[in-house]
Amino acid sequence: MTDLFEFTRKNWQPARHVWPILAAACLGLTVAVTSWFAVSVWEERLAKAKFVALASDYRTVLQTGLDDYLGKLLAVRAFYNASHEVDPDEFAVFTRKITQGDDDTMRLVWSPRVTRDERAAFERQARAAGFNDFHIRTWAPADPMAISPPRDEYFPILYSTVASKRTATFGTDLNSESIRSDAIRRARDSDKIATAQGIMLRNQISGSREGFLAVIPAPARTAA
C-alpha cells in the first residue's frame, strides 16, 4: 500500500509543475485576444475616419462642379432675359464660351413652349431655318422617335450645344417623358431651377450611363 501511494505521488508531482505553465499560456492567449480586439477597433476607427475625410472631399468636389453647372444655366437665362431675340448662331456662340472644357459632361438645350395651335407654324418655321424634316417627336431611348400625337403643349429641343443635328435630337419633346415633364412643371411653377436625378440619356456622353437634368424657365423668344 505504501509503495502504491509513493507511486501515485510521484506521478502527480510533474502535473503540479504544468499548472503554472498552463496558466501563463492562458494569460498570454487572453492578452493576445484582447490586443487583437483593441487593434481591430483602432483600425476600424482609423478606416472610418479616412472614409469620412475622403467622402467629404468628394462631396466638396461634386458640389463645386454642380454649382458651376447651375451657374452656367443661370447665365443662359440671363442671356435670354437681356436679348430681344436669340437665334441659333447667337446661342451657339454664347454657350460655346461658357461650356468650354465641359463638352463631355454637360449639354445645354433650349426648348421653347409650343401650344397645340402653334405647332404647325412652329414646325414649318424650323424646317425653313434649315432643320430638314423637322417634326415635334415623342421622346424615346432610341431611334426611331415617332412624331408626337396632338398635345396641349410641347417643349421641343430647338437649340443645343451638340454640334451634330442627328445626335442633338432636335424636335424631341421633353414634355413627353414623365421625369423631364415633372421637372419642367416644377421649374415653371416656382420660377426657379428644378432638377431630376437618374434620367435615362438618349445619346450617352462617354458611354452608357444615367444623367442629371436641371431645368430653368426663361422668356420665350422668336425662333430663327
Z-matrix of the N, CA and C atoms (Angstrom, degrees):
N
C 1 1.461
C 2 1.515 1 110.66
N 3 1.284 2 116.46 1 -38.93
C 4 1.473 3 121.51 2 179.77
C 5 1.506 4 110.63 3 -66.12
N 6 1.336 5 114.58 4 -39.57
C 7 1.464 6 118.41 5 179.73
C 8 1.535 7 110.95 6 -64.78
N 9 1.342 8 115.67 7 -38.82
C 10 1.463 9 119.75 8 178.65
C 11 1.522 10 111.32 9 -63.98
N 12 1.342 11 117.33 10 -40.51
C 13 1.470 12 121.53 11 179.01
C 14 1.514 13 110.61 12 -64.31
N 15 1.338 14 115.39 13 -43.30
C 16 1.452 15 119.16 14 179.54
C 17 1.527 16 110.72 15 -63.03
N 18 1.349 17 116.07 16 -38.84
C 19 1.461 18 120.61 17 -179.39
C 20 1.542 19 110.98 18 -64.89
N 21 1.346 20 115.66 19 -42.36
C 22 1.458 21 120.42 20 179.91
C 23 1.516 22 111.73 21 -66.11
N 24 1.309 23 116.48 22 -41.93
C 25 1.462 24 120.94 23 -179.40
C 26 1.528 25 110.55 24 -63.94
N 27 1.340 26 116.24 25 -39.67
C 28 1.461 27 119.76 26 -179.49
C 29 1.538 28 111.13 27 -66.86
N 30 1.374 29 114.74 28 -34.06
C 31 1.463 30 117.72 29 178.59
C 32 1.522 31 112.91 30 -71.25
N 33 1.325 32 119.73 31 -30.66
C 34 1.463 33 123.25 32 -179.20
C 35 1.526 34 112.63 33 -82.57
N 36 1.298 35 117.34 34 -20.41
C 37 1.464 36 119.00 35 -178.30
C 38 1.538 37 112.95 36 -61.18
N 39 1.356 38 120.44 37 -44.17
C 40 1.483 39 118.85 38 176.63
C 41 1.523 40 112.46 39 -63.19
N 42 1.366 41 116.33 40 -33.21
C 43 1.461 42 119.42 41 -179.53
C 44 1.516 43 112.01 42 -63.48
N 45 1.349 44 115.99 43 -33.37
C 46 1.467 45 118.39 44 179.24
C 47 1.520 46 111.24 45 -65.52
N 48 1.321 47 116.18 46 -28.64
C 49 1.460 48 119.28 47 178.51
C 50 1.536 49 112.16 48 -76.27
N 51 1.328 50 116.53 49 -19.45
C 52 1.466 51 120.77 50 -179.48
C 53 1.524 52 112.10 51 -74.57
N 54 1.332 53 117.62 52 -34.11
C 55 1.470 54 121.32 53 -175.62
C 56 1.528 55 113.87 54 -57.29
N 57 1.330 56 119.87 55 -46.27
C 58 1.475 57 117.67 56 177.48
C 59 1.517 58 112.79 57 -60.89
N 60 1.354 59 115.69 58 -37.84
C 61 1.464 60 119.43 59 179.42
C 62 1.520 61 110.17 60 -66.12
N 63 1.342 62 116.35 61 -43.34
C 64 1.449 63 121.03 62 179.21
C 65 1.526 64 111.24 63 -63.93
N 66 1.300 65 117.41 64 -40.73
C 67 1.463 66 121.53 65 178.80
C 68 1.524 67 110.74 66 -64.28
N 69 1.344 68 115.78 67 -41.44
C 70 1.468 69 119.39 68 178.76
C 71 1.525 70 110.54 69 -64.12
N 72 1.342 71 115.16 70 -39.60
C 73 1.457 72 119.20 71 178.92
C 74 1.526 73 111.12 72 -63.69
N 75 1.344 74 116.69 73 -43.53
C 76 1.466 75 120.50 74 178.41
C 77 1.519 76 111.29 75 -62.79
N 78 1.337 77 114.79 76 -41.13
C 79 1.464 78 118.79 77 178.44
C 80 1.522 79 110.97 78 -62.87
N 81 1.344 80 115.04 79 -42.64
C 82 1.457 81 119.19 80 178.66
C 83 1.516 82 112.02 81 -63.11
N 84 1.358 83 115.52 82 -40.06
C 85 1.460 84 119.11 83 177.94
C 86 1.522 85 111.42 84 -64.45
N 87 1.339 86 116.35 85 -40.98
C 88 1.467 87 120.71 86 178.75
C 89 1.525 88 111.09 87 -61.94
N 90 1.344 89 115.16 88 -44.63
C 91 1.462 90 119.94 89 178.95
C 92 1.531 91 110.93 90 -62.70
N 93 1.352 92 116.16 91 -41.04
C 94 1.457 93 120.30 92 -179.71
C 95 1.524 94 111.51 93 -64.30
N 96 1.349 95 116.56 94 -44.90
C 97 1.466 96 120.51 95 179.45
C 98 1.523 97 110.54 96 -64.01
N 99 1.334 98 116.60 97 -43.37
C 100 1.462 99 120.57 98 179.14
C 101 1.524 100 110.98 99 -62.08
N 102 1.339 101 115.63 100 -42.25
C 103 1.466 102 119.46 101 179.25
C 104 1.522 103 111.03 102 -65.15
N 105 1.356 104 115.45 103 -38.15
C 106 1.464 105 119.43 104 179.72
C 107 1.524 106 111.15 105 -63.09
N 108 1.349 107 115.48 106 -42.87
C 109 1.463 108 119.05 107 177.82
C 110 1.522 109 111.18 108 -64.74
N 111 1.335 110 116.18 109 -41.25
C 112 1.463 111 120.08 110 -179.19
C 113 1.526 112 110.71 111 -63.42
N 114 1.342 113 116.37 112 -43.75
C 115 1.460 114 120.71 113 178.99
C 116 1.528 115 110.60 114 -65.55
N 117 1.347 116 116.25 115 -39.43
C 118 1.468 117 120.33 116 179.73
C 119 1.522 118 110.81 117 -62.60
N 120 1.331 119 116.70 118 -44.48
C 121 1.458 120 120.88 119 179.12
C 122 1.521 121 110.35 120 -63.37
N 123 1.336 122 115.98 121 -42.17
C 124 1.465 123 120.07 122 179.57
C 125 1.534 124 110.74 123 -63.35
N 126 1.354 125 116.39 124 -44.79
C 127 1.458 126 120.11 125 179.67
C 128 1.530 127 111.27 126 -64.38
N 129 1.341 128 116.23 127 -38.00
C 130 1.466 129 119.97 128 178.52
C 131 1.525 130 110.83 129 -64.17
N 132 1.321 131 116.28 130 -43.07
C 133 1.463 132 120.06 131 178.34
C 134 1.524 133 111.02 132 -64.44
N 135 1.345 134 116.22 133 -40.47
C 136 1.463 135 120.36 134 179.37
C 137 1.527 136 110.63 135 -64.39
N 138 1.355 137 116.34 136 -43.97
C 139 1.464 138 120.36 137 178.95
C 140 1.521 139 110.92 138 -63.44
N 141 1.340 140 116.63 139 -40.20
C 142 1.458 141 120.33 140 179.31
C 143 1.521 142 111.18 141 -64.47
N 144 1.347 143 115.64 142 -41.26
C 145 1.465 144 119.69 143 179.16
C 146 1.528 145 110.68 144 -63.66
N 147 1.344 146 116.70 145 -40.95
C 148 1.464 147 120.38 146 177.90
C 149 1.524 148 110.85 147 -65.11
N 150 1.340 149 115.89 148 -41.05
C 151 1.465 150 119.72 149 179.61
C 152 1.517 151 111.38 150 -63.08
N 153 1.330 152 116.59 151 -44.68
C 154 1.461 153 120.79 152 -179.89
C 155 1.528 154 110.47 153 -62.43
N 156 1.334 155 115.98 154 -42.00
C 157 1.462 156 119.47 155 179.49
C 158 1.527 157 111.07 156 -65.12
N 159 1.349 158 116.54 157 -42.65
C 160 1.460 159 120.72 158 179.65
C 161 1.533 160 111.06 159 -66.10
N 162 1.360 161 115.75 160 -42.73
C 163 1.464 162 119.62 161 179.16
C 164 1.523 163 110.82 162 -63.18
N 165 1.314 164 116.35 163 -37.66
C 166 1.463 165 120.11 164 178.63
C 167 1.524 166 110.99 165 -64.63
N 168 1.347 167 116.09 166 -39.35
C 169 1.464 168 119.86 167 177.92
C 170 1.526 169 111.00 168 -63.86
N 171 1.343 170 115.57 169 -44.90
C 172 1.472 171 119.78 170 178.83
C 173 1.526 172 110.93 171 -63.30
N 174 1.333 173 116.69 172 -40.51
C 175 1.459 174 120.57 173 179.80
C 176 1.528 175 110.20 174 -61.84
N 177 1.323 176 115.85 175 -41.52
C 178 1.460 177 119.77 176 179.55
C 179 1.525 178 110.83 177 -64.08
N 180 1.333 179 116.41 178 -42.89
C 181 1.465 180 120.74 179 179.57
C 182 1.526 181 110.62 180 -63.51
N 183 1.341 182 116.21 181 -46.13
C 184 1.461 183 120.50 182 -179.38
C 185 1.521 184 111.47 183 -64.19
N 186 1.335 185 116.18 184 -42.33
C 187 1.457 186 120.05 185 -179.65
C 188 1.517 187 110.94 186 -65.10
N 189 1.339 188 115.94 187 -40.16
C 190 1.466 189 119.96 188 178.18
C 191 1.526 190 110.81 189 -63.26
N 192 1.345 191 115.91 190 -43.84
C 193 1.461 192 119.63 191 178.61
C 194 1.512 193 112.12 192 -64.35
N 195 1.334 194 116.41 193 -42.07
C 196 1.464 195 120.54 194 179.10
C 197 1.524 196 111.02 195 -63.97
N 198 1.313 197 117.05 196 -43.30
C 199 1.464 198 120.67 197 178.00
C 200 1.528 199 110.76 198 -60.58
N 201 1.336 200 115.48 199 -37.90
C 202 1.471 201 119.85 200 179.36
C 203 1.531 202 110.43 201 -65.24
N 204 1.348 203 116.74 202 -44.08
C 205 1.463 204 120.53 203 179.18
C 206 1.529 205 111.51 204 -62.83
N 207 1.323 206 116.02 205 -45.97
C 208 1.465 207 119.78 206 -179.27
C 209 1.529 208 110.75 207 -65.62
N 210 1.326 209 115.82 208 -32.68
C 211 1.462 210 119.34 209 176.24
C 212 1.517 211 111.88 210 -63.57
N 213 1.328 212 116.48 211 -36.05
C 214 1.465 213 120.28 212 177.66
C 215 1.524 214 110.88 213 -69.59
N 216 1.315 215 115.75 214 -35.22
C 217 1.460 216 119.29 215 176.63
C 218 1.529 217 110.41 216 -64.79
N 219 1.305 218 116.43 217 -40.99
C 220 1.467 219 120.60 218 177.01
C 221 1.531 220 110.74 219 -64.73
N 222 1.335 221 116.30 220 -33.77
C 223 1.461 222 120.08 221 178.51
C 224 1.530 223 110.69 222 -65.49
N 225 1.333 224 117.43 223 -39.29
C 226 1.464 225 120.63 224 177.54
C 227 1.524 226 109.95 225 -64.11
N 228 1.323 227 116.52 226 -41.58
C 229 1.470 228 119.47 227 177.96
C 230 1.528 229 110.32 228 -61.78
N 231 1.333 230 117.10 229 -43.41
C 232 1.464 231 120.25 230 178.84
C 233 1.524 232 110.58 231 -62.44
N 234 1.338 233 116.42 232 -36.84
C 235 1.462 234 121.19 233 177.57
C 236 1.522 235 110.65 234 -61.50
N 237 1.330 236 116.98 235 -42.50
C 238 1.463 237 120.41 236 178.03
C 239 1.533 238 111.08 237 -68.97
N 240 1.305 239 116.51 238 -39.35
C 241 1.466 240 119.55 239 179.07
C 242 1.525 241 111.85 240 -62.05
N 243 1.326 242 116.38 241 -32.62
C 244 1.463 243 120.97 242 -176.14
C 245 1.520 244 113.09 243 -90.94
N 246 1.317 245 117.51 244 -4.26
C 247 1.463 246 120.72 245 -175.15
C 248 1.521 247 110.76 246 -110.47
N 249 1.309 248 116.09 247 142.85
C 250 1.462 249 120.42 248 175.10
C 251 1.519 250 109.86 249 -74.56
N 252 1.331 251 116.01 250 -39.73
C 253 1.460 252 121.72 251 179.19
C 254 1.518 253 108.79 252 -150.03
N 255 1.334 254 116.98 253 139.61
C 256 1.465 255 121.69 254 179.01
C 257 1.522 256 108.32 255 -118.70
N 258 1.340 257 116.20 256 117.44
C 259 1.458 258 119.11 257 178.26
C 260 1.536 259 108.88 258 -99.36
N 261 1.338 260 118.04 259 171.52
C 262 1.471 261 120.51 260 -176.84
C 263 1.522 262 113.90 261 -56.87
N 264 1.319 263 117.36 262 -38.85
C 265 1.463 264 120.10 263 -178.77
C 266 1.528 265 110.94 264 -66.22
N 267 1.324 266 116.87 265 -43.44
C 268 1.464 267 120.21 266 178.58
C 269 1.525 268 110.72 267 -63.61
N 270 1.319 269 115.63 268 -41.93
C 271 1.463 270 120.03 269 177.66
C 272 1.526 271 110.36 270 -60.26
N 273 1.333 272 116.56 271 -44.14
C 274 1.465 273 120.94 272 -178.22
C 275 1.520 274 111.49 273 -64.44
N 276 1.340 275 117.20 274 -43.88
C 277 1.464 276 120.87 275 -178.92
C 278 1.518 277 110.83 276 -64.02
N 279 1.333 278 116.79 277 -46.05
C 280 1.464 279 120.21 278 -177.04
C 281 1.528 280 111.40 279 -67.18
N 282 1.319 281 117.66 280 -48.89
C 283 1.474 282 120.37 281 -176.21
C 284 1.528 283 111.79 282 -69.82
N 285 1.337 284 117.45 283 -29.18
C 286 1.465 285 119.73 284 178.79
C 287 1.522 286 110.69 285 -62.78
N 288 1.316 287 115.72 286 -35.64
C 289 1.470 288 119.53 287 -179.22
C 290 1.525 289 111.83 288 -72.06
N 291 1.332 290 117.48 289 -41.17
C 292 1.466 291 118.83 290 -174.80
C 293 1.523 292 113.24 291 -84.79
N 294 1.336 293 117.42 292 -15.59
C 295 1.471 294 119.40 293 179.03
C 296 1.517 295 112.64 294 -105.35
N 297 1.316 296 117.31 295 7.23
C 298 1.459 297 120.91 296 -178.77
C 299 1.531 298 110.29 297 -58.17
N 300 1.325 299 116.17 298 125.75
C 301 1.462 300 120.99 299 -178.56
C 302 1.513 301 113.80 300 93.59
N 303 1.329 302 116.59 301 -12.20
C 304 1.467 303 120.62 302 -179.06
C 305 1.528 304 111.96 303 -114.48
N 306 1.325 305 117.14 304 20.01
C 307 1.465 306 120.83 305 -175.40
C 308 1.525 307 112.66 306 -59.89
N 309 1.332 308 116.89 307 -31.62
C 310 1.460 309 120.46 308 -176.33
C 311 1.524 310 113.29 309 -85.86
N 312 1.303 311 117.38 310 -6.77
C 313 1.468 312 119.39 311 -175.72
C 314 1.516 313 113.95 312 -125.49
N 315 1.328 314 117.64 313 -11.02
C 316 1.466 315 118.87 314 -173.82
C 317 1.518 316 110.91 315 -143.05
N 318 1.326 317 115.96 316 139.08
C 319 1.455 318 122.12 317 172.77
C 320 1.517 319 108.62 318 -130.50
N 321 1.313 320 115.27 319 138.70
C 322 1.454 321 121.16 320 176.27
C 323 1.523 322 108.77 321 -113.90
N 324 1.328 323 116.35 322 135.12
C 325 1.460 324 120.36 323 177.35
C 326 1.524 325 109.42 324 -133.47
N 327 1.308 326 114.68 325 154.90
C 328 1.457 327 121.59 326 174.25
C 329 1.517 328 107.46 327 -116.35
N 330 1.347 329 115.90 328 121.73
C 331 1.464 330 121.37 329 -178.16
C 332 1.526 331 108.52 330 -124.80
N 333 1.324 332 118.17 331 99.57
C 334 1.462 333 120.08 332 -179.22
C 335 1.527 334 111.34 333 -72.29
N 336 1.312 335 115.41 334 155.78
C 337 1.469 336 120.24 335 175.56
C 338 1.531 337 108.35 336 -80.85
N 339 1.306 338 115.15 337 128.61
C 340 1.464 339 121.38 338 179.53
C 341 1.524 340 107.83 339 -126.58
N 342 1.335 341 116.08 340 127.14
C 343 1.457 342 119.62 341 179.43
C 344 1.524 343 110.18 342 -87.30
N 345 1.314 344 115.30 343 170.82
C 346 1.466 345 121.02 344 178.81
C 347 1.543 346 110.77 345 -57.18
N 348 1.341 347 116.38 346 -43.78
C 349 1.461 348 120.10 347 -178.06
C 350 1.526 349 112.52 348 -70.93
N 351 1.318 350 117.57 349 -25.85
C 352 1.462 351 121.47 350 -177.24
C 353 1.535 352 112.57 351 -87.74
N 354 1.305 353 117.53 352 -12.11
C 355 1.463 354 121.23 353 -170.21
C 356 1.529 355 113.78 354 -58.01
N 357 1.307 356 118.50 355 -51.80
C 358 1.468 357 121.21 356 -175.21
C 359 1.529 358 110.99 357 -59.38
N 360 1.327 359 117.16 358 -45.70
C 361 1.461 360 120.54 359 -179.82
C 362 1.526 361 111.00 360 -66.93
N 363 1.317 362 116.14 361 -37.86
C 364 1.463 363 120.85 362 179.16
C 365 1.528 364 110.80 363 -62.55
N 366 1.319 365 117.22 364 -44.73
C 367 1.461 366 120.89 365 -179.77
C 368 1.528 367 110.95 366 -65.53
N 369 1.316 368 117.97 367 -41.16
C 370 1.463 369 121.17 368 178.54
C 371 1.528 370 110.39 369 -62.69
N 372 1.324 371 116.06 370 -42.30
C 373 1.460 372 120.94 371 -179.06
C 374 1.526 373 110.67 372 -64.51
N 375 1.332 374 116.74 373 -39.69
C 376 1.468 375 120.28 374 178.99
C 377 1.527 376 110.89 375 -66.00
N 378 1.316 377 117.19 376 -40.81
C 379 1.469 378 120.18 377 178.60
C 380 1.529 379 110.50 378 -66.01
N 381 1.320 380 116.45 379 -38.55
C 382 1.466 381 120.28 380 178.60
C 383 1.531 382 111.32 381 -65.47
N 384 1.346 383 116.95 382 -26.67
C 385 1.463 384 121.31 383 -179.43
C 386 1.531 385 112.22 384 -83.13
N 387 1.341 386 117.25 385 -0.41
C 388 1.463 387 119.34 386 176.27
C 389 1.512 388 115.37 387 115.30
N 390 1.325 389 118.04 388 -2.87
C 391 1.462 390 120.90 389 177.81
C 392 1.535 391 108.37 390 -88.28
N 393 1.302 392 115.32 391 86.59
C 394 1.462 393 120.13 392 -176.76
C 395 1.531 394 110.94 393 -61.37
N 396 1.324 395 114.83 394 140.99
C 397 1.466 396 121.37 395 178.28
C 398 1.536 397 111.37 396 56.15
N 399 1.335 398 116.27 397 35.87
C 400 1.459 399 119.95 398 -179.77
C 401 1.523 400 110.29 399 -75.17
N 402 1.324 401 115.48 400 127.80
C 403 1.455 402 122.67 401 172.78
C 404 1.522 403 107.99 402 -142.58
N 405 1.296 404 117.13 403 150.84
C 406 1.459 405 120.53 404 170.87
C 407 1.522 406 107.19 405 -74.23
N 408 1.313 407 115.60 406 124.79
C 409 1.457 408 120.74 407 -173.74
C 410 1.528 409 111.76 408 -122.82
N 411 1.319 410 115.39 409 152.05
C 412 1.457 411 122.14 410 177.85
C 413 1.520 412 110.17 411 -76.00
N 414 1.320 413 116.76 412 132.32
C 415 1.465 414 120.71 413 -178.66
C 416 1.524 415 110.14 414 -60.81
N 417 1.340 416 115.43 415 137.79
C 418 1.463 417 122.41 416 175.66
C 419 1.517 418 107.58 417 -147.07
N 420 1.331 419 118.82 418 150.88
C 421 1.466 420 120.91 419 -176.85
C 422 1.519 421 113.59 420 -68.20
N 423 1.330 422 117.98 421 -16.75
C 424 1.463 423 120.74 422 -179.35
C 425 1.524 424 108.96 423 -152.43
N 426 1.320 425 114.35 424 165.73
C 427 1.472 426 119.31 425 176.61
C 428 1.523 427 110.19 426 -68.50
N 429 1.319 428 117.55 427 154.47
C 430 1.470 429 126.28 428 -5.32
C 431 1.520 430 110.83 429 -86.11
N 432 1.333 431 115.41 430 150.42
C 433 1.457 432 119.91 431 174.04
C 434 1.528 433 107.98 432 -96.47
N 435 1.294 434 116.21 433 125.68
C 436 1.465 435 120.73 434 -176.89
C 437 1.527 436 110.38 435 -73.81
N 438 1.319 437 115.11 436 149.53
C 439 1.461 438 120.08 437 173.55
C 440 1.527 439 108.27 438 -62.47
N 441 1.318 440 115.33 439 133.28
C 442 1.461 441 120.16 440 -174.07
C 443 1.519 442 112.18 441 -65.22
N 444 1.313 443 117.08 442 138.05
C 445 1.465 444 119.75 443 173.63
C 446 1.526 445 109.74 444 -71.80
N 447 1.329 446 117.78 445 168.68
C 448 1.472 447 119.87 446 179.78
C 449 1.528 448 111.54 447 -58.28
N 450 1.324 449 115.74 448 133.82
C 451 1.465 450 123.09 449 176.75
C 452 1.522 451 108.09 450 -139.56
N 453 1.318 452 116.52 451 163.52
C 454 1.469 453 119.73 452 179.38
C 455 1.522 454 111.80 453 -70.08
N 456 1.334 455 117.45 454 -34.70
C 457 1.455 456 120.14 455 178.65
C 458 1.529 457 110.14 456 -152.24
N 459 1.331 458 113.72 457 153.81
C 460 1.458 459 121.48 458 -179.36
C 461 1.530 460 108.29 459 -132.74
N 462 1.335 461 115.07 460 157.09
C 463 1.465 462 121.54 461 171.86
C 464 1.531 463 107.47 462 -131.89
N 465 1.335 464 116.73 463 74.24
C 466 1.474 465 120.43 464 -176.56
C 467 1.529 466 112.06 465 -79.34
N 468 1.320 467 116.19 466 146.08
C 469 1.467 468 120.57 467 176.25
C 470 1.522 469 108.72 468 -70.57
N 471 1.322 470 116.25 469 122.75
C 472 1.461 471 121.13 470 -179.87
C 473 1.519 472 111.60 471 -114.33
N 474 1.347 473 118.05 472 -41.10
C 475 1.454 474 122.97 473 175.35
C 476 1.524 475 108.10 474 -118.67
N 477 1.320 476 116.19 475 147.25
C 478 1.463 477 120.76 476 179.82
C 479 1.516 478 110.22 477 -152.21
N 480 1.325 479 116.62 478 149.74
C 481 1.469 480 120.39 479 175.95
C 482 1.515 481 111.56 480 -77.96
N 483 1.333 482 118.13 481 -7.17
C 484 1.467 483 121.26 482 175.32
C 485 1.518 484 108.36 483 -78.21
N 486 1.314 485 116.62 484 127.08
C 487 1.464 486 120.31 485 -173.94
C 488 1.523 487 112.82 486 -70.30
N 489 1.319 488 117.23 487 -38.85
C 490 1.454 489 120.45 488 -176.13
C 491 1.523 490 111.03 489 -76.46
N 492 1.319 491 116.56 490 127.40
C 493 1.463 492 120.13 491 179.59
C 494 1.526 493 111.16 492 -65.31
N 495 1.327 494 116.36 493 -27.80
C 496 1.458 495 119.23 494 -179.00
C 497 1.529 496 110.68 495 -71.82
N 498 1.337 497 116.64 496 -50.50
C 499 1.465 498 119.59 497 -177.42
C 500 1.515 499 112.45 498 -76.00
N 501 1.330 500 117.14 499 -19.72
C 502 1.462 501 119.44 500 179.35
C 503 1.525 502 111.65 501 -73.90
N 504 1.344 503 117.14 502 -14.41
C 505 1.465 504 123.17 503 178.30
C 506 1.526 505 111.95 504 51.69
N 507 1.318 506 116.22 505 50.24
C 508 1.463 507 120.46 506 177.05
C 509 1.525 508 109.59 507 -59.32
N 510 1.322 509 115.33 508 140.23
C 511 1.456 510 121.27 509 -179.26
C 512 1.510 511 113.76 510 93.07
N 513 1.327 512 117.86 511 -10.61
C 514 1.468 513 120.23 512 179.82
C 515 1.517 514 110.58 513 -65.45
N 516 1.311 515 116.61 514 123.56
C 517 1.458 516 121.87 515 -178.92
C 518 1.531 517 109.66 516 -82.84
N 519 1.329 518 116.94 517 106.36
C 520 1.460 519 120.88 518 179.92
C 521 1.522 520 111.62 519 -66.82
N 522 1.327 521 115.41 520 -19.60
C 523 1.464 522 119.17 521 -179.79
C 524 1.532 523 112.07 522 -78.86
N 525 1.333 524 116.93 523 -5.94
C 526 1.463 525 120.33 524 -177.73
C 527 1.523 526 112.47 525 -90.54
N 528 1.327 527 117.99 526 -2.65
C 529 1.463 528 122.32 527 178.44
C 530 1.518 529 108.01 528 -116.26
N 531 1.323 530 117.72 529 130.41
C 532 1.464 531 122.22 530 -165.94
C 533 1.528 532 114.26 531 -59.66
N 534 1.339 533 118.13 532 -45.06
C 535 1.467 534 120.02 533 -176.93
C 536 1.519 535 110.68 534 -66.72
N 537 1.318 536 117.06 535 -44.37
C 538 1.460 537 120.68 536 178.17
C 539 1.523 538 110.93 537 -66.47
N 540 1.320 539 116.60 538 -40.04
C 541 1.463 540 120.66 539 179.50
C 542 1.528 541 111.12 540 -61.96
N 543 1.325 542 116.55 541 -40.19
C 544 1.468 543 120.08 542 179.21
C 545 1.525 544 110.76 543 -64.58
N 546 1.343 545 116.90 544 -40.79
C 547 1.469 546 119.78 545 178.23
C 548 1.526 547 110.99 546 -64.58
N 549 1.330 548 117.21 547 -40.51
C 550 1.467 549 121.00 548 177.28
C 551 1.527 550 110.72 549 -60.56
N 552 1.326 551 115.90 550 -45.24
C 553 1.474 552 120.12 551 -179.10
C 554 1.528 553 110.84 552 -62.00
N 555 1.332 554 117.31 553 -44.88
C 556 1.465 555 120.49 554 -178.54
C 557 1.525 556 111.39 555 -66.07
N 558 1.335 557 116.50 556 -37.38
C 559 1.465 558 119.75 557 178.86
C 560 1.524 559 110.88 558 -66.87
N 561 1.312 560 116.48 559 -40.96
C 562 1.460 561 120.50 560 -179.63
C 563 1.524 562 111.13 561 -68.51
N 564 1.318 563 116.80 562 -40.39
C 565 1.470 564 119.79 563 -178.09
C 566 1.525 565 112.50 564 -69.04
N 567 1.327 566 116.39 565 -33.43
C 568 1.468 567 120.14 566 -176.14
C 569 1.525 568 113.19 567 -98.90
N 570 1.352 569 116.44 568 -14.54
C 571 1.463 570 121.96 569 -174.36
C 572 1.532 571 110.51 570 57.96
N 573 1.329 572 115.52 571 34.30
C 574 1.455 573 122.04 572 178.94
C 575 1.524 574 108.86 573 -136.35
N 576 1.333 575 115.15 574 172.91
C 577 1.458 576 120.02 575 176.97
C 578 1.525 577 109.90 576 -66.79
N 579 1.309 578 116.52 577 132.16
C 580 1.465 579 122.61 578 173.30
C 581 1.522 580 107.63 579 -119.81
N 582 1.324 581 116.25 580 145.01
C 583 1.462 582 120.01 581 -175.50
C 584 1.526 583 111.26 582 -125.25
N 585 1.322 584 114.71 583 160.86
C 586 1.461 585 122.09 584 175.44
C 587 1.522 586 108.11 585 -143.60
N 588 1.319 587 116.60 586 131.24
C 589 1.457 588 121.11 587 -178.73
C 590 1.530 589 110.72 588 -101.72
N 591 1.315 590 114.90 589 157.40
C 592 1.454 591 120.60 590 173.50
C 593 1.513 592 114.88 591 63.58
N 594 1.331 593 117.34 592 30.67
C 595 1.465 594 119.03 593 178.43
C 596 1.529 595 109.55 594 -76.45
N 597 1.322 596 116.64 595 150.06
C 598 1.457 597 120.81 596 177.78
C 599 1.519 598 109.18 597 -82.12
N 600 1.316 599 116.28 598 128.86
C 601 1.458 600 121.21 599 179.23
C 602 1.517 601 109.91 600 -89.71
N 603 1.304 602 115.68 601 134.47
C 604 1.462 603 119.60 602 178.74
C 605 1.526 604 110.72 603 -76.52
N 606 1.320 605 116.58 604 -49.39
C 607 1.465 606 121.87 605 175.77
C 608 1.526 607 107.28 606 -113.36
N 609 1.322 608 116.36 607 95.19
C 610 1.455 609 121.39 608 -173.84
C 611 1.518 610 111.49 609 -65.42
N 612 1.317 611 114.88 610 145.56
C 613 1.449 612 121.50 611 177.12
C 614 1.529 613 107.63 612 -94.79
N 615 1.338 614 116.73 613 121.08
C 616 1.467 615 122.18 614 178.51
C 617 1.521 616 111.99 615 55.97
N 618 1.310 617 117.53 616 47.91
C 619 1.464 618 120.71 617 175.78
C 620 1.511 619 112.58 618 104.26
N 621 1.316 620 114.69 619 169.12
C 622 1.461 621 120.79 620 -175.90
C 623 1.526 622 110.71 621 -75.14
N 624 1.322 623 115.62 622 127.07
C 625 1.461 624 119.96 623 176.95
C 626 1.520 625 109.19 624 -169.36
N 627 1.316 626 114.75 625 165.41
C 628 1.457 627 119.70 626 177.21
C 629 1.526 628 109.42 627 -81.49
N 630 1.323 629 114.92 628 165.25
C 631 1.449 630 119.26 629 -177.27
C 632 1.515 631 113.27 630 -127.97
N 633 1.319 632 114.34 631 177.93
C 634 1.457 633 123.64 632 -179.92
C 635 1.521 634 107.45 633 -124.63
N 636 1.315 635 116.27 634 127.15
C 637 1.465 636 121.10 635 -176.43
C 638 1.519 637 110.54 636 -111.60
N 639 1.325 638 115.89 637 134.77
C 640 1.457 639 122.27 638 173.09
C 641 1.513 640 108.08 639 -126.66
N 642 1.321 641 116.66 640 132.28
C 643 1.466 642 122.46 641 -176.25
C 644 1.524 643 108.84 642 -126.24
N 645 1.328 644 115.81 643 136.96
C 646 1.466 645 119.98 644 175.78
C 647 1.531 646 108.02 645 -138.30
N 648 1.323 647 117.82 646 135.02
C 649 1.476 648 119.73 647 179.19
C 650 1.529 649 110.78 648 -73.53
N 651 1.327 650 115.06 649 145.98
C 652 1.465 651 121.24 650 178.04
C 653 1.515 652 107.60 651 -141.75
N 654 1.317 653 118.56 652 157.41
C 655 1.460 654 120.74 653 -179.18
C 656 1.524 655 111.46 654 -59.44
N 657 1.315 656 115.80 655 141.75
C 658 1.464 657 120.28 656 177.30
C 659 1.523 658 109.41 657 -69.95
N 660 1.341 659 114.88 658 138.33
C 661 1.456 660 120.47 659 179.86
C 662 1.527 661 108.92 660 -126.24
N 663 1.299 662 114.87 661 155.63
C 664 1.462 663 119.72 662 179.82
C 665 1.518 664 109.78 663 -72.35
N 666 1.329 665 117.16 664 127.86
C 667 1.459 666 120.97 665 -179.84
C 668 1.512 667 109.42 666 -70.84
N 669 1.340 668 115.05 667 146.17
C 670 1.468 669 119.24 668 179.35
C 671 1.520 670 110.04 669 -83.67
